[in-house]
Amino acid sequence: MSSRPRVAVLLNISAGMLESQSSDTLRAALTAAFEQHRVSAVLEFLTGPELHKAAQHAAHRIKDQELDAIVVGGDGSIRTVAHVLAGTDIPLGILPLGTLNHFARDLGIPTTIDEAVALIAAGQTHLFDVGEVNGEAFINNSSIGLYPYLVRERERRQHREGISKLSALIVSGFRVLRIFR
């Protein structure tokens, strides 16, 4: 990376932490953290469907040497971007901005924004595997049985009823458990 790393920070507005606080508050915290650690960051707040295309665009900018890395947070967002970057040598920075942050925790990535940005700024990289099942990429787990149904039902309710992720999860949990008795 250059002396002042340049990163695209791709943020899914439906990810855990982004859903629970204003984008202005999060933008200010991220901007301050990246500036403190001397990383030039371009923040993009996106919907889930926009994330894949934004990752492809950022990957092209890295190949053109306009950027050094892509930074993303939340397990679903990481999975989407990892699918785009699989088989490349493009660095992927991880921010713990999702609901559960399984992948970040599995890798021992700090849970605070400042500490995670410090790790990204240090430029230390590790390889990780990206698997694929039925054409879908996965990074740290692939689920069968009850859990995928629960996630789909939660997302459907969340979008259809306009309720929070947690509320949708609780309602969906009862519905899915009734089906899988």
C-alpha positions as CSV (number, residue, x, y, z in Angstrom):
1,M,0.0,0.0,0.0
2,S,1.1,3.6,-0.5
3,S,2.2,5.7,2.5
4,R,-1.4,6.9,3.0
5,P,-3.6,4.0,2.1
6,R,-6.7,4.7,-0.1
7,V,-9.7,2.6,0.6
8,A,-13.3,2.3,-0.5
9,V,-15.6,1.7,2.5
10,L,-18.8,0.0,1.3
11,L,-21.5,0.1,3.9
12,N,-24.8,-1.7,3.6
13,I,-27.5,0.5,5.2
14,S,-29.4,-2.6,6.3
15,A,-26.4,-4.0,8.3
16,G,-26.8,-4.2,12.1
17,M,-25.0,-1.1,13.4
18,L,-25.9,1.0,10.4
19,E,-29.6,0.2,10.9
20,S,-29.5,1.2,14.6
21,Q,-27.8,4.6,14.3
22,S,-27.9,7.5,11.9
23,S,-25.7,7.4,8.9
24,D,-24.4,10.9,9.8
25,T,-23.3,9.7,13.2
26,L,-21.6,6.6,11.8
27,R,-20.1,8.6,8.9
28,A,-18.5,11.1,11.4
29,A,-17.1,8.3,13.6
30,L,-15.6,6.4,10.6
31,T,-14.2,9.5,9.0
32,A,-12.5,10.5,12.3
33,A,-11.1,7.0,12.8
34,F,-9.7,6.8,9.3
35,E,-8.3,10.3,9.5
36,Q,-6.7,9.5,12.8
37,H,-5.0,6.5,11.3
38,R,-3.9,8.4,8.2
39,V,-6.1,6.4,5.8
40,S,-7.8,8.1,2.9
41,A,-11.3,6.6,2.9
42,V,-14.3,7.1,0.5
43,L,-17.4,6.1,2.3
44,E,-20.4,4.7,0.3
45,F,-23.7,4.0,2.0
46,L,-25.5,1.4,-0.1
47,T,-28.5,-0.9,-0.2
48,G,-27.8,-4.6,-0.2
49,P,-28.5,-5.0,-3.9
50,E,-26.1,-2.1,-4.7
51,L,-23.2,-3.7,-2.8
52,H,-22.2,-6.3,-5.4
53,K,-21.9,-3.7,-8.2
54,A,-20.1,-1.2,-5.9
55,A,-17.6,-3.9,-5.0
56,Q,-17.0,-4.7,-8.7
57,H,-16.4,-1.0,-9.4
58,A,-14.0,-0.6,-6.4
59,A,-12.1,-3.7,-7.6
60,H,-11.6,-2.1,-11.0
61,R,-10.4,1.1,-9.3
62,I,-7.8,-1.0,-7.4
63,K,-6.6,-2.6,-10.6
64,D,-6.3,0.9,-12.0
65,Q,-4.3,1.8,-8.9
66,E,-6.8,4.4,-7.7
67,L,-7.5,2.5,-4.5
68,D,-5.5,0.1,-2.3
69,A,-8.3,-1.9,-0.6
70,I,-12.0,-2.4,0.0
71,V,-13.3,-2.2,3.5
72,V,-16.7,-3.6,4.5
73,G,-18.6,-4.6,7.6
74,G,-21.3,-7.1,8.6
75,D,-21.3,-10.8,7.7
76,G,-23.6,-10.5,4.8
77,S,-21.7,-7.6,3.3
78,I,-18.4,-9.3,3.8
79,R,-19.8,-12.4,2.1
80,T,-21.0,-10.4,-0.9
81,V,-17.7,-8.5,-1.4
82,A,-15.6,-11.7,-0.7
83,H,-17.5,-13.3,-3.6
84,V,-16.5,-10.5,-5.9
85,L,-12.9,-10.6,-4.7
86,A,-12.5,-14.4,-4.7
87,G,-9.4,-15.4,-6.6
88,T,-7.9,-11.9,-6.6
89,D,-5.1,-10.4,-4.5
90,I,-7.3,-7.4,-3.6
91,P,-7.1,-6.7,0.2
92,L,-10.4,-6.7,2.1
93,G,-10.6,-4.8,5.4
94,I,-13.2,-5.8,7.9
95,L,-15.2,-3.4,10.2
96,P,-17.5,-5.0,12.9
97,L,-20.6,-3.2,11.8
98,G,-23.1,-6.0,11.4
99,T,-25.6,-7.6,13.8
100,L,-23.5,-10.5,15.0
101,N,-20.1,-10.0,13.3
102,H,-19.3,-13.8,13.3
103,F,-16.6,-13.5,10.7
104,A,-14.8,-10.5,12.4
105,R,-15.0,-12.4,15.8
106,D,-13.7,-15.6,14.2
107,L,-10.6,-13.7,12.9
108,G,-10.1,-11.8,16.2
109,I,-10.8,-8.4,14.7
110,P,-11.4,-5.8,17.3
111,T,-15.0,-4.8,18.0
112,T,-14.5,-1.1,18.2
113,I,-14.4,1.1,15.0
114,D,-11.1,2.8,16.1
115,E,-9.3,-0.5,16.8
116,A,-10.6,-2.1,13.6
117,V,-9.5,0.9,11.5
118,A,-6.1,0.8,13.2
119,L,-5.8,-2.8,12.1
120,I,-6.7,-1.9,8.5
121,A,-4.2,1.0,8.6
122,A,-1.5,-1.4,9.7
123,G,-1.9,-3.2,6.4
124,Q,-1.4,-6.6,7.8
125,T,-3.2,-9.2,5.7
126,H,-4.2,-12.8,6.0
127,L,-5.6,-15.2,3.4
128,F,-9.0,-16.8,4.0
129,D,-11.0,-19.3,2.0
130,V,-14.2,-18.5,0.2
131,G,-16.5,-21.5,-0.3
132,E,-19.4,-22.0,-2.6
133,V,-22.6,-23.9,-2.3
134,N,-25.3,-23.9,-5.0
135,G,-23.6,-20.9,-6.7
136,E,-23.6,-18.8,-3.4
137,A,-20.3,-17.8,-1.8
138,F,-19.7,-18.3,1.9
139,I,-16.8,-17.2,4.1
140,N,-17.0,-18.7,7.6
141,N,-20.1,-20.9,7.6
142,S,-22.9,-22.3,5.4
143,S,-26.1,-23.3,7.0
144,I,-28.8,-25.9,6.3
145,G,-32.0,-26.6,8.0
146,L,-33.9,-24.1,10.2
147,Y,-31.5,-21.2,10.1
148,P,-31.7,-20.3,6.4
149,Y,-35.5,-20.3,6.6
150,L,-35.3,-18.1,9.7
151,V,-33.1,-15.6,7.9
152,R,-35.3,-15.5,4.8
153,E,-38.4,-15.0,6.8
154,R,-36.8,-12.3,8.9
155,E,-35.7,-10.4,5.8
156,R,-39.1,-10.8,4.2
157,R,-40.9,-9.5,7.3
158,Q,-38.4,-6.7,7.8
159,H,-38.9,-5.3,4.3
160,R,-42.7,-6.0,4.0
161,E,-43.6,-4.7,7.4
162,G,-40.9,-2.1,7.8
163,I,-39.9,-3.3,11.3
164,S,-36.4,-3.5,12.8
165,K,-34.2,-6.5,12.3
166,L,-34.6,-7.6,15.9
167,S,-38.4,-7.3,15.9
168,A,-38.5,-9.2,12.6
169,L,-36.2,-11.9,14.0
170,I,-38.4,-12.5,17.0
171,V,-41.6,-12.7,15.0
172,S,-40.0,-14.8,12.4
173,G,-38.5,-17.1,15.0
174,F,-42.0,-18.0,16.3
175,R,-43.3,-18.5,12.8
176,V,-40.4,-20.8,11.6
177,L,-40.6,-22.8,14.9
178,R,-44.3,-23.5,14.3
179,I,-43.5,-24.7,10.8
180,F,-40.6,-26.9,11.9
181,R,-42.3,-28.6,14.9
